[in-house]
Structure formats: structure tokens, C-alpha cells
Amino acid sequence: MKVSVRVNGVGHEHEVEPRTLLVHYLRDVVGLTGTNIGCDTSSCGACTVLIGGESVKSCTVLAVQADGADITTIEGLADGDRLHPVQEAFREHHALQCGYCTPGMVMAAVSLLAENPDPTEAEVREGLEGNLCRCTGYHNIVKAILAAARVPAESAAS
């Protein structure tokens, strides 16, 4: 089946098998490997991307279901060498260890802050509920997201 999507602002059109998961399409066909595969069961969130601005676990979506969609991956957040405010906050607040969950956490955080630009700590923790980190204990991740929420809106525009 033919899939036509915009990924990080660039149009892509490919023939794919109907059973191809979006995460595999992004990694294997489009060549963007920042979206990680952690479980293939929607448990970990390492494969989180934005579809139309909303966070989605890309292991739960078939590529053909995303036909016509505007998709943002971790590679699409930075503006050249300038990191997105959430990426910068993760760096500044040491919100990663092994880094495997980081792309999914960052994408979930971007979506969360788009919905709720001034979350409480409890709201951040609830918003990350579907993303697992096996290394950090979440403290610095939550701290980074709260710090990113304090970045002025004009700085947050990518």
C-alpha cells in the first residue's frame, strides 16, 4: 500500500506492507532512527512521536493508518544546532542516563506542554505515565519538564 506522510516537515511517499508498524516505517524506510523500539507492546513509550502535535506510541500505529499525517520525530525538534527547549532542559537537568527512553520522554513532554503549558509536578508525572525509564527514577526528568515549562513562549517556538 502507498503511504504519503510529512515527517519533520519533509514529504515522504513509499509503498509498504499493510502490516508495517509506523515505528519500523520511520526507522527502516525513512531512515530516522531516533525513535527507539523498546517493547513493541506499547508499554514503554520509547517509540513516542507526535502525529498532528499529539504524542502517539508509534508501535501501536500502522504506517498506513498514518497516511496523510504530519509526524514529528525527535530529529525534527531542534532548529539546526539550537535544541528545542525540552531537549535543552533534559541536557541541563541531567534527565537521562542510558538515553534509550529519552526520545520518547522528550516527545511526550513536548505534547504535554503543548496541552498544559504550566503543569504541576503531579501533572507532569501523570503525563509521563505511559513512558518508562529504567535508569533515572524520573526525578530529573520531571525537573527538566518543569524547567522547560518556564521557558518563554517565544523561545519555545521551533
Summary of the structure (lengths in Angstrom):
residues: 158
radius of gyration: 15.1
end to end distance: 32.7
largest distance: 43.9
contacts: 501
relative contact order: 0.16
helix: 37%
strand: 17%
